[in-house]
Amino acid sequence: MQTIIHLSDLHVGRDKGVFGRVKLIFEEIAAAYPDVPVLITGDLTDSASKPQFRTTRELLDGLAQTNPILAVPGNHDYAWKGIVAKFRPDAWKNWIKYLGSPLGWGRSEVPWLEKGHTPAGFDGLGIWEHENTVFFGVDSGDPKDKAKTSCGFISDTLASALSRELVKRSDKTRIVFLHHHPFVHSTNLKLYGGEIFKKAVSGNCELLLFGHKHDYGLWRNRNAIPLTIASHRTTKLISGDCVAFTVIRYDDTVGSIMQPKQWLEVVQLAGG
């Protein structure tokens, strides 16, 4: 059995309490789940400023001492408050500078989304293999503001590359993760290119993870995917003085039938 942890929408810089909550969550993960891969599905920062990226990297460096970390950007990592990209024209470069590496994997610093460093050979898709599991990080952010920034954007080329690479690894456990919610249809949250994305992953992966909407959701066998999870905002209090993160356990033995299980791990804030 393999275990991974899913976090999303940290929003470092949103308010004074976020830093302490992230630090506490990371400390709990390091103590209770050392060596377990941590996937963060976007909005690590609140407004993509350099100070927020630096602070986020400081927090990640602490967790990376014990756990592999893979992260993809969200709309708040590309725009001021996630909605005004023109106020953060350097956001993508800041992401690459401060967060664009697969932290904690024991390999040299390689930008996650920079051209030439992904097996697909295409910006916006990162692929890393870990034992019998393959992680597919998809950048659904919209740094060039081709659509509404808060909605995100999946191009035809990106969807085709993702589909192609998923099919190549059909003998592995394939985990796809992105920021934007592909099932939302509201004007301000609908993912542009969401339909071609769903077509690319349908029946082609074993686990799909995302965040963005801040509402926890779980679907079994939707789009012929055994398990799909939408994370809540990890740094939001869920009850009283408690926060929580998602733990997922699955069988990644080659040739086995994947049997994923998941639960929310509750963490009580100091002084509670």
Order of alpha helices (4+ residues) and beta strands (2+ residues): beta-alpha-beta-alpha-beta-alpha-beta-beta-alpha-beta-alpha-beta-beta-beta-beta-beta
